[in-house]
Amino acid sequence: MTQSVVRDDPALAGSHEALFSAREVNKTFGHGRRAVEAVKNVSFDLNKGQITTIVGESGSGKSTMARMVLGLLPITSGTMTFEDRDVTKLRGGARTAYWRDVQAVFQDPFSAFNQFFTVRRLLSRALRLLGDAEAGQAKMEEALNHVGLSGPDVLDRFPHQLSGGQRQRVMIARALMMSPTMLVADEATSMLDASLRVNVLNVLTDLRDQLGMTILFITHDIGQACYLADRVLVMEHGVMVEQGPTDKVIFDPQHEYTRRLLSDVPRLHD
């Protein structure tokens, strides 16, 4: 049986308050002999104002975990709380309020766009969802500035007129329009080339540093995890096999799976 390793620094204990907590969360698809355990007894905290990364290969359960955090997929058992409120059985207005507080950025920015919408129209729809259509251009420009897309001409561009990195940053800006407390980015850089990935990762670290945003970043790339995360959670076959402060997990890994992931990133050990 796979064992979990939790590496917490006593010096950090109590220095950050958990915004979101998962305790003994399980997710099973199917029933009987066809049942598949995608997530098994997973527990972790997402601390306020920190970037936490879940890293693992395809089939590790990390994206399933992200969808459960977002409330897009029900859990089979366990508990999940946001600001000490149970979020596993939200309905109606309570669910809508949660989705405003916890925004998502997904893998493919191009498919997330209506190809006939300008950036202005895309962002203005977020304003209407908030019931704040009067805020107008100033709020849209502020959100774009936060992601490094300044200039009023950006608002009148169509998706095909933007690079992949710019489209992804627009999607982050759209999430910011909702004034969220937490952002969940699921493989948000996997379709970008190396230089554009760094730009998006830098945007996320700026959101943490400038806005105090709490971010859950899902990736298969442990190199990205150590680039931007305060804490790293490692998943294998649905199990959280190791977690703790980034420097401890990356530079002194205790689990064989973590060591195997790191073997693909030799520069970290130079």
Secondary structure, DSSP 8 states (H G I E B T S, - for coil): ----EE---TTTTTTS-EEEEEEEEEEEES-GGG-EEEEEEEEEEEETT-EEEEE--TTSSHHHHHHHHTTSS--SEEEEEETTEE-TT--HHHHHHHHHHEEEE-S-HHHHS-TT--HHHHHHHHHHHHT-GGGHHHHHHHHHHHTT--SGGGGG--GGGS-HHHHHHHHHHHHHTT--SEEEEESTTTTS-HHHHHHHHHHHHHHHHHH--EEEEEES-HHHHHHH-SEEEEEETTEEEEEEEHHHHHHS--SHHHHHHHTT-GGGG-
